[in-house]
Amino acid sequence: AIKVSLLFATAMTVVASFVAPCHAQESIRSTEAGFTLPAPKGWKVTEIAGLKYKVAVGKPANGFAPNIVIVDEAFGGTVNAYAEVNKKNAAKFAPGSKLLSNSAFVTKGGIAGVKLAYNTIQQGKSLRQVFYLVPAKNKRMLAITASSMGKDGLKYDSDVDTAVRNLVKTK
């Protein structure tokens, strides 16, 4: 069963207490899950207590830093089936969320995934959240979640799309 925490509960609000982003490109890596995801240029990769993977954080503005959070979980089906379950969970566990788009994508390395874009409200903030769902090792799925303020969301889409297109499976 898909954990409730996957889609909206783990997509976190990262506040502006982070240091300014660095200029060298950094990556989020996991040998266990078998991936390397380059952060968007200028974003900082950092650890946050309680999260399995590091997060990528952009430059804070108006009390919020755009961010990318990754979670993984067991799922034996296809990425399309995983996306359908996540859409049902969004409607059930995040009332008021609005699905803006649902599309397929393929990384430069040939990994096929599904991209779901939503407008949500979390902790009283209007957010744009884009979920990139891709298969990982050992019958697991990754949910790569990019969150930004609702009014700023579109300006980060291109950079995050580029980062996800450069996702690499590792051994």
C-alpha positions as CSV (number, residue, x, y, z in Angstrom):
1,A,0.0,0.0,0.0
2,I,1.1,3.5,-0.8
3,K,2.0,5.4,2.4
4,V,-0.1,8.5,3.1
5,S,3.1,10.4,3.7
6,L,4.3,10.0,0.1
7,L,2.6,12.6,-1.9
8,F,1.6,15.6,0.1
9,A,2.6,14.9,3.7
10,T,6.3,14.5,2.9
11,A,6.4,17.4,0.4
12,M,7.7,19.8,2.9
13,T,7.7,23.5,3.4
14,V,11.3,24.6,3.6
15,V,11.6,28.0,5.2
16,A,14.1,30.8,4.4
17,S,16.5,29.9,7.1
18,F,18.9,28.2,4.6
19,V,22.2,29.7,3.6
20,A,22.3,31.3,0.2
21,P,22.7,28.7,-2.6
22,C,26.2,27.9,-3.8
23,H,27.4,28.3,-7.4
24,A,28.9,24.8,-8.0
25,Q,26.4,22.2,-9.1
26,E,25.7,19.6,-6.5
27,S,23.8,16.3,-6.6
28,I,21.6,14.1,-4.5
29,R,22.8,10.5,-4.6
30,S,21.8,7.1,-3.2
31,T,23.6,3.9,-3.9
32,E,20.8,2.0,-2.0
33,A,18.0,3.3,-4.3
34,G,20.4,3.6,-7.3
35,F,20.2,7.2,-8.5
36,T,22.0,10.4,-8.8
37,L,20.0,13.6,-9.3
38,P,21.8,16.8,-10.1
39,A,20.3,19.8,-8.3
40,P,19.3,22.8,-10.4
41,K,22.2,25.1,-11.0
42,G,22.8,27.4,-8.1
43,W,20.8,25.3,-5.6
44,K,22.3,23.9,-2.4
45,V,22.1,20.3,-1.4
46,T,21.7,19.8,2.3
47,E,20.6,17.3,4.9
48,I,17.4,17.7,6.9
49,A,16.8,15.6,10.0
50,G,14.2,12.9,9.5
51,L,14.5,12.7,5.7
52,K,16.2,9.7,4.1
53,Y,17.8,11.6,1.3
54,K,19.4,15.0,1.1
55,V,17.3,17.9,-0.4
56,A,18.0,20.5,-2.9
57,V,17.2,24.1,-1.9
58,G,17.0,27.2,-4.0
59,K,17.3,30.8,-3.0
60,P,14.8,31.8,-0.3
61,A,12.2,34.5,-1.0
62,N,9.2,35.7,1.0
63,G,9.8,33.2,3.8
64,F,10.1,30.1,1.6
65,A,12.8,28.3,-0.3
66,P,12.0,26.3,-3.4
67,N,13.1,22.8,-2.8
68,I,13.3,19.2,-4.1
69,V,12.6,16.4,-1.7
70,I,12.9,12.7,-2.7
71,V,11.1,9.8,-1.1
72,D,11.1,6.1,-2.1
73,E,8.8,3.2,-1.3
74,A,8.1,-0.3,-2.3
75,F,5.7,-0.7,-5.3
76,G,5.7,-3.7,-7.6
77,G,3.6,-2.2,-10.4
78,T,4.4,0.1,-13.3
79,V,5.1,3.8,-12.9
80,N,1.8,4.6,-14.6
81,A,0.0,2.5,-11.9
82,Y,2.0,4.2,-9.2
83,A,0.9,7.6,-10.6
84,E,-2.8,6.6,-10.6
85,V,-2.5,5.5,-6.9
86,N,-0.8,8.8,-6.1
87,K,-3.6,10.8,-7.8
88,K,-6.2,9.0,-5.8
89,N,-4.2,9.6,-2.6
90,A,-3.9,13.3,-3.4
91,A,-7.7,13.7,-3.7
92,K,-8.2,11.7,-0.5
93,F,-5.5,13.2,1.8
94,A,-5.0,16.7,0.4
95,P,-8.5,18.1,-0.1
96,G,-8.4,21.2,-2.2
97,S,-5.4,20.1,-4.2
98,K,-5.8,20.8,-7.9
99,L,-4.1,18.6,-10.5
100,L,-2.8,20.9,-13.2
101,S,-1.1,18.4,-15.5
102,N,-0.3,14.7,-15.9
103,S,2.3,13.8,-18.4
104,A,4.9,11.2,-19.3
105,F,8.6,12.0,-19.6
106,V,11.9,10.2,-20.3
107,T,15.3,11.1,-18.8
108,K,18.4,11.4,-21.0
109,G,19.4,8.0,-19.7
110,G,16.1,6.5,-20.9
111,I,14.2,6.3,-17.6
112,A,10.5,6.6,-18.2
113,G,8.5,8.5,-15.6
114,V,5.3,10.4,-14.9
115,K,5.1,14.0,-14.0
116,L,2.1,15.3,-11.9
117,A,1.8,19.1,-11.2
118,Y,-0.5,20.4,-8.5
119,N,-1.6,23.5,-6.7
120,T,-1.8,22.7,-3.0
121,I,-2.2,24.5,0.3
122,Q,0.3,23.4,3.1
123,Q,0.8,25.1,6.4
124,G,-1.3,28.0,5.1
125,K,0.9,28.6,2.0
126,S,-0.3,28.2,-1.6
127,L,2.3,25.9,-3.2
128,R,3.0,24.6,-6.7
129,Q,4.2,21.0,-6.3
130,V,5.5,18.9,-9.2
131,F,6.0,15.2,-8.6
132,Y,8.3,13.3,-10.9
133,L,7.6,9.6,-10.4
134,V,10.3,7.1,-11.6
135,P,11.2,3.4,-10.9
136,A,14.2,2.7,-8.7
137,K,16.0,-0.5,-7.7
138,N,14.4,-3.5,-6.1
139,K,10.7,-2.9,-7.0
140,R,10.8,0.6,-5.5
141,M,9.6,3.9,-6.8
142,L,11.0,7.4,-6.3
143,A,8.8,10.5,-5.9
144,I,10.9,13.5,-6.7
145,T,8.9,16.5,-5.4
146,A,9.7,20.1,-6.4
147,S,7.8,22.6,-4.2
148,S,7.7,26.4,-4.6
149,M,5.4,29.2,-3.7
150,G,2.3,29.1,-5.9
151,K,2.9,32.5,-7.4
152,D,6.6,31.6,-8.2
153,G,6.1,28.1,-9.3
154,L,6.4,28.4,-13.0
155,K,9.7,30.2,-12.9
156,Y,11.4,27.1,-11.5
157,D,9.8,24.5,-13.7
158,S,12.4,24.6,-16.5
159,D,15.4,24.3,-14.1
160,V,13.8,21.4,-12.2
161,D,12.7,19.7,-15.5
162,T,16.3,19.9,-16.7
163,A,17.7,18.4,-13.4
164,V,15.2,15.5,-13.6
165,R,16.0,14.8,-17.2
166,N,19.6,14.4,-16.1
167,L,18.6,11.8,-13.4
168,V,21.0,8.8,-13.7
169,K,20.4,5.3,-12.4
170,T,23.5,3.9,-10.6
171,K,24.5,0.5,-9.6
